[in-house]
């Protein structure tokens, strides 16, 4: 037997003669005595063999200052994991449109529902529908928020969720709680709004430098890339009334800016 095995095979044993050679069968039994559970691992601590209990599913083995330990996998630095268990203070909102050059504000007509196309690129779970009010106003103001499937005509079809009303009398983020999981594809956000004295200004993308999804609804005209792309609306819609399936659209080719008002917030565990 080699000198290496004779002096190093079993931790804590110092061979003094040929009679002290490590016995492979004895060594095997000692390791099995240490390991108690399927998935356990063996490692050397400060003085001898030690058991590393099996880790949680999906965890990875990391080397500590001295001993190894199981830990949750850390994503590469270029990945953004907002609102997660490791980073709960950060949020990620999905906005309609593909490119915004600058931010503007937009007022909405009362008692009209606005529907804006939004594209979801991967299967995603969302927990909020929200908007940002840019000013404090006198009187009262509410907005009803919703989300729709797209029908065969690329118009709002089946209602996915009516998130209810949010108060818009003060500035800041206003959000309604939802819990929906969307597959990749186009959808429509919906907002119906009213006020009593002054109207709020909603944060939105600048009209001049916005690229929006090409859903090509009815009324598209050549030479006007924003026409037929931005969204549609329906009059005589009181935000106090619930949204329903297949709204009857009476206005097409609306301005781009209003389409970026309502956003979806991704949910993280």
Backbone torsions as a table, in degrees:
resi	resn	phi	psi	omega
1	UNK	NA	141.9	-174.6
2	UNK	-69.5	157.5	179.0
3	UNK	-63.6	-30.5	-179.7
4	UNK	-64.4	-48.6	-179.8
5	UNK	-64.9	-38.5	-176.9
6	UNK	-62.4	-33.0	-173.7
7	UNK	-105.0	-15.6	-171.5
8	UNK	-127.0	-8.1	-172.3
9	UNK	-65.1	-47.3	-178.6
10	UNK	-106.2	122.4	-178.4
11	UNK	-63.8	139.1	176.5
12	UNK	88.0	-2.7	-180.0
13	UNK	-110.2	126.6	176.5
14	UNK	-111.0	106.4	-178.3
15	UNK	-64.0	129.6	176.7
16	UNK	-105.3	-21.3	179.2
17	UNK	-156.8	-179.8	179.4
18	UNK	-62.3	-24.8	-179.6
19	UNK	-70.4	-18.0	-177.7
20	UNK	-96.6	11.6	178.4
21	UNK	-59.7	141.7	178.8
22	UNK	-64.1	141.2	176.8
23	UNK	-102.8	121.8	-174.9
24	UNK	-61.1	-37.6	-179.4
25	UNK	-66.8	-42.4	177.6
26	UNK	-63.7	-41.6	178.7
27	UNK	-59.9	-43.2	-178.8
28	UNK	-61.8	-43.1	179.9
29	UNK	-65.0	-37.4	179.9
30	UNK	-63.4	-41.0	179.4
31	UNK	-65.3	-43.1	179.1
32	UNK	-63.3	-32.2	176.9
33	UNK	-65.9	-32.9	-179.1
34	UNK	-75.7	-42.0	-177.4
35	UNK	-81.5	128.2	-174.9
36	UNK	-116.1	-18.8	-171.7
37	UNK	-134.6	142.8	175.2
38	UNK	-56.8	130.1	-177.4
39	UNK	99.4	-12.2	175.8
40	UNK	-61.8	155.1	177.2
41	UNK	-127.9	159.8	-180.0
42	UNK	-111.9	140.6	174.8
43	UNK	-149.8	170.3	-179.6
44	UNK	-99.9	123.4	175.1
45	UNK	-89.5	-151.3	-175.7
46	UNK	-64.5	-24.6	-173.7
47	UNK	-136.4	-22.9	-173.8
48	UNK	-158.3	-172.6	176.3
49	UNK	-64.9	147.9	178.3
50	UNK	-144.6	154.6	179.9
51	UNK	-92.8	131.3	169.6
52	UNK	-105.6	106.8	-178.1
53	UNK	-58.7	150.4	179.9
54	UNK	-57.1	144.7	-179.6
55	UNK	-88.5	175.6	176.9
56	UNK	-71.3	153.5	179.6
57	UNK	-58.8	131.3	179.6
58	UNK	89.4	-12.8	178.3
59	UNK	-76.7	157.5	-178.2
60	UNK	-118.7	157.2	-178.8
61	UNK	-87.0	126.3	179.8
62	UNK	-122.3	148.1	177.8
63	UNK	-90.7	121.6	175.4
64	UNK	-83.5	-166.9	179.8
65	UNK	-60.5	-33.7	179.5
66	UNK	-130.5	-48.2	-173.8
67	UNK	-113.0	155.2	176.5
68	UNK	-77.1	160.6	178.8
69	UNK	-157.0	151.5	175.8
70	UNK	-81.1	146.8	-180.0
71	UNK	-155.8	157.6	175.0
72	UNK	-64.2	145.1	-178.5
73	UNK	-69.0	134.1	178.0
74	UNK	-97.8	126.3	-178.7
75	UNK	-69.1	159.9	175.5
76	UNK	-58.0	156.3	-174.4
77	UNK	-63.0	-20.0	-178.1
78	UNK	-83.8	-9.1	178.6
79	UNK	-85.9	143.0	178.3
80	UNK	-109.8	120.2	177.6
81	UNK	-120.2	77.9	-177.7
82	UNK	-77.4	158.8	174.4
83	UNK	54.6	29.3	179.6
84	UNK	-96.5	177.5	178.8
85	UNK	-61.9	-30.3	-179.7
86	UNK	-86.1	-16.1	-175.9
87	UNK	-146.4	66.6	-170.6
88	UNK	-73.8	-12.2	-173.9
89	UNK	-84.7	-11.2	-174.6
90	UNK	-106.3	142.2	-179.1
91	UNK	-122.3	158.0	175.7
92	UNK	-130.0	117.9	179.6
93	UNK	-105.9	138.2	177.2
94	UNK	-96.2	120.9	-179.2
95	UNK	-105.2	143.4	170.7
96	UNK	-62.4	153.4	-179.8
97	UNK	95.3	163.3	-175.8
98	UNK	-113.1	-22.9	-177.3
99	UNK	-154.6	130.9	176.3
100	UNK	-126.1	129.7	178.9
101	UNK	-86.5	-36.0	-178.2
102	UNK	-153.0	168.9	-177.8
103	UNK	-106.4	140.5	-179.6
104	UNK	-134.4	-174.0	173.2
105	UNK	-124.6	155.1	-174.8
106	UNK	-141.2	131.5	172.2
107	UNK	-95.1	147.7	179.8
108	UNK	-114.3	147.1	174.3
109	UNK	-69.2	146.9	178.1
110	UNK	-70.4	151.6	171.6
111	UNK	51.7	39.7	172.9
112	UNK	-133.1	134.2	177.2
113	UNK	-91.2	132.0	178.5
114	UNK	-112.6	131.6	-178.1
115	UNK	-120.2	125.2	-175.3
116	UNK	-124.1	132.5	179.4
117	UNK	-71.6	140.3	175.6
118	UNK	-135.4	137.3	-178.6
119	UNK	-105.0	130.2	176.6
120	UNK	-108.6	121.9	-171.7
121	UNK	-89.4	-16.1	179.1
122	UNK	-148.9	159.2	179.6
123	UNK	-60.1	121.8	-171.0
124	UNK	-141.7	141.9	174.6
125	UNK	-100.1	133.5	-177.6
126	UNK	-120.1	144.9	-178.8
127	UNK	-121.8	-1.3	178.4
128	UNK	-146.0	144.7	160.5
129	UNK	-112.1	129.5	-174.6
130	UNK	-150.8	172.5	176.8
131	UNK	-149.7	174.7	179.2
132	UNK	-124.9	121.6	177.0
133	UNK	-91.7	129.1	-174.0
134	UNK	-94.1	-3.2	-177.0
135	UNK	-149.3	158.6	171.3
136	UNK	-91.8	141.2	-176.0
137	UNK	-127.4	159.3	171.5
138	UNK	-82.6	152.6	-179.6
139	UNK	82.8	-153.5	-178.8
140	UNK	-125.9	158.8	179.9
141	UNK	-158.1	133.7	176.9
142	UNK	-134.8	154.1	175.6
143	UNK	-134.3	131.8	173.7
144	UNK	-94.0	134.7	-177.1
145	UNK	-117.1	144.6	179.9
146	UNK	-154.1	175.9	-178.1
147	UNK	-143.1	136.6	-174.4
148	UNK	-127.3	151.6	164.5
149	UNK	-72.8	163.8	174.2
150	UNK	-101.1	131.7	-179.2
151	UNK	-89.9	-173.7	-175.9
152	UNK	-64.4	-20.7	178.9
153	UNK	-94.5	9.8	-177.2
154	UNK	62.4	30.5	177.2
155	UNK	-115.8	166.8	177.0
156	UNK	-58.4	130.8	-178.0
157	UNK	-116.9	-110.1	-179.1
158	UNK	-72.6	137.9	176.8
159	UNK	-74.0	127.4	175.4
160	UNK	-86.4	-48.7	-179.9
161	UNK	-154.9	136.0	167.3
162	UNK	-101.5	110.4	-174.0
163	UNK	-84.0	-3.8	179.9
164	UNK	85.7	-168.3	-174.9
165	UNK	-97.7	147.2	171.9
166	UNK	-121.6	145.4	-179.9
167	UNK	-79.0	130.4	-175.5
168	UNK	-120.8	28.0	-177.9
169	UNK	-84.3	-16.7	179.3
170	UNK	-123.3	159.1	-177.6
171	UNK	-75.6	157.5	177.1
172	UNK	120.9	-177.2	179.5
173	UNK	-74.5	130.6	175.6
174	UNK	-120.8	122.3	-172.9
175	UNK	-135.9	147.3	175.8
176	UNK	-113.4	141.0	-177.3
177	UNK	-77.8	131.7	173.8
178	UNK	-137.6	173.5	171.4
179	UNK	-151.4	90.0	-178.2
180	UNK	-132.9	146.1	174.5
181	UNK	-115.1	123.8	-175.5
182	UNK	-111.7	135.3	172.5
183	UNK	-81.3	163.0	179.6
184	UNK	-56.7	140.1	179.1
185	UNK	145.5	-175.5	179.6
186	UNK	-90.9	146.3	175.3
187	UNK	-141.5	174.0	174.9
188	UNK	-122.4	129.0	165.6
189	UNK	-82.8	156.5	-178.9
190	UNK	-137.1	142.4	175.1
191	UNK	-145.0	134.2	171.3
192	UNK	-126.0	138.3	-165.3
193	UNK	-139.7	148.6	168.3
194	UNK	-150.9	170.4	178.9
195	UNK	-155.9	166.0	-177.1
196	UNK	-105.1	-40.2	-176.2
197	UNK	-120.5	-69.7	178.0
198	UNK	-108.7	155.3	-179.0
199	UNK	-100.0	144.8	176.7
200	UNK	-80.4	156.8	174.2
201	UNK	-108.0	122.3	-177.8
202	UNK	-94.2	139.5	177.1
203	UNK	-68.0	134.3	-177.6
204	UNK	-152.8	173.5	177.9
205	UNK	-79.9	153.5	177.2
206	UNK	-66.9	138.5	-177.7
207	UNK	-63.0	-40.0	-169.7
208	UNK	-70.4	-27.6	-170.7
209	UNK	-129.2	53.6	-178.3
210	UNK	-125.1	132.3	172.9
211	UNK	-108.7	127.3	-175.9
212	UNK	-117.3	163.0	-178.4
213	UNK	-63.9	139.8	-179.0
214	UNK	-84.9	77.9	-179.8
215	UNK	-85.8	-16.0	172.4
216	UNK	54.0	63.5	177.1
217	UNK	-78.2	173.4	-178.9
218	UNK	-59.0	145.5	177.6
219	UNK	97.0	5.4	179.2
220	UNK	-61.5	138.7	179.4
221	UNK	-124.0	139.5	177.0
222	UNK	-66.5	144.5	177.6
223	UNK	90.4	-7.8	179.5
224	UNK	-126.6	88.2	-173.6
225	UNK	-62.2	-21.8	178.9
226	UNK	-81.6	-21.6	-177.8
227	UNK	-70.3	136.4	177.9
228	UNK	78.1	-3.5	-176.7
229	UNK	-109.8	-28.8	-168.5
230	UNK	-78.2	-42.3	-177.8
231	UNK	154.0	-175.9	-174.9
232	UNK	-139.6	171.2	-179.8
233	UNK	-149.8	169.7	-178.5
234	UNK	-139.0	129.4	-179.7
235	UNK	-81.1	173.4	176.9
236	UNK	55.4	47.0	178.8
237	UNK	-118.0	107.1	178.6
238	UNK	-84.3	124.1	179.9
239	UNK	-62.5	-13.2	175.2
240	UNK	-74.4	-18.4	-179.8
241	UNK	-92.9	142.5	-178.8
242	UNK	-68.6	149.5	173.0
243	UNK	-69.8	156.0	177.2
244	UNK	-134.7	174.1	179.1
245	UNK	-68.6	152.3	171.0
246	UNK	47.8	60.7	178.4
247	UNK	-61.5	143.7	179.9
248	UNK	-82.1	111.8	-176.1
249	UNK	-84.2	132.8	179.0
250	UNK	-124.2	4.7	177.3
251	UNK	-145.3	130.9	-178.7
252	UNK	-120.5	173.3	173.9
253	UNK	56.3	47.3	180.0
254	UNK	-77.6	162.7	178.5
255	UNK	-59.7	152.4	-175.0
256	UNK	-69.7	-36.0	-166.7
257	UNK	-60.0	-39.2	-175.5
258	UNK	-65.4	-23.0	-175.0
259	UNK	-67.2	-20.5	-176.8
260	UNK	-97.1	11.0	-175.9
261	UNK	-73.8	-49.6	-174.8
262	UNK	-91.9	134.0	-177.4
263	UNK	-130.0	163.8	177.9
264	UNK	-113.4	136.1	177.6
265	UNK	-103.3	128.7	-179.6
266	UNK	-72.2	142.0	179.3
267	UNK	-96.2	134.9	174.0
268	UNK	-124.6	148.7	179.9
269	UNK	-65.1	NA	NA
